[in-house]
Amino acid sequence: MSESGDVLSELFTIRDLVRYGVTLFNGEGLYFGHGTDNALDESSALVLYALHLPHDLPGHFMDARLSGNEKSDILDLFDRRVNERTPIAYLTRETWFANHKFYVDNRVLVPRSPIAELISNQFEPWVEAGNLETILDMCTGSGCIAIACAYALPEVLVDAVDISRDALDVAEINVSQHHMEEQVELIQSDLFTELEGRKYDLIVTNPPYVDVEEMTNLPDEYRQEPELGLASGEDGLDAIRIILQQAASFLNPEGALIAEVGASDEALQEAFPAVPFVWLDFEQGGSGVFMLTRDQLVQYFS
């Protein structure tokens, strides 16, 4: 009997498969960072996805016995996760951001930005939500930030911009699934190049910010994501430099820029030591996100 057959003959319940996945994933040294941060959550998510069961499954269901086909489907997902190092979100074609479910595939990064917490709080206290009428989501990828903004601020119009046509095709799926066509406009643009004449009360951006050294050391799971959404030059600042230099021209007088630069935050501060970046704190974890007002952008980058 094959090794897979041996496994199938010894596993009977949902609980068995979840436990087996935990042992397998920990033994194979997988990297977790695309929606989960540990083997238990990842194994549970894959098992429940394969069985078309909700994530809040009642505990007594864990002892339900599985058919041979169900067990085979689960083991196939486990095999892909281990041997291909495929992130879980690409296996399930779904992920969660700001309490909303989004479609994703390998044309876009898997959403994982702490900006979700800011959106859930309507950007307060950093921005007065009542003053927001227009938002630009620069480097939108899957469209998750733009759509989450539309949910949190239903009176606001959101432009979602990306250079990648592939990314915008994924964003279009999400805009359609969330019925946000009237509130979210998708625009293909290399940063601000196709936005002439447009003005915003807030620009939110999670641009590429990974430097050359970090790119060479990325775990295999991250190498499955599009390099266009990650790499940003020698010091990771190529994209944010352009955004800082041009953002003021696209902001209304009381507007502001909120940007994520992740682990390149130190490089940014070293590159612009005189700029009074306001680094935002997050109760749910995360760092590397700053805010500047339009007046500050004019003062330091015009």
Secondary structure, DSSP 4 states (H G I P E B T S, - for coil): --HHHHHHHH--BHHHHHHHHHHHHHHHT----SS-SSHHHHHHHHHHHHTT--TT--GGGGG-B--HHHHHHHHHHHHHHHHT---HHHHHT-EEETTEEE---TTSPPP--THHHHHHTTTTTTS-GGG-SEEEEES-TTSHHHHHHHHH-TT-EEEEEES-HHHHHHHHHHHHHTT-TTTEEEEE-STTTT-TT--EEEEEE----B-HHHHHT--TTGGGS-GGGTB-STTS-HHHHHHHHHGGGGEEEEEEEEEE-GGGHHHHHHH-TTS--EEPP-TTS---EEEEEHHHHHHHH-
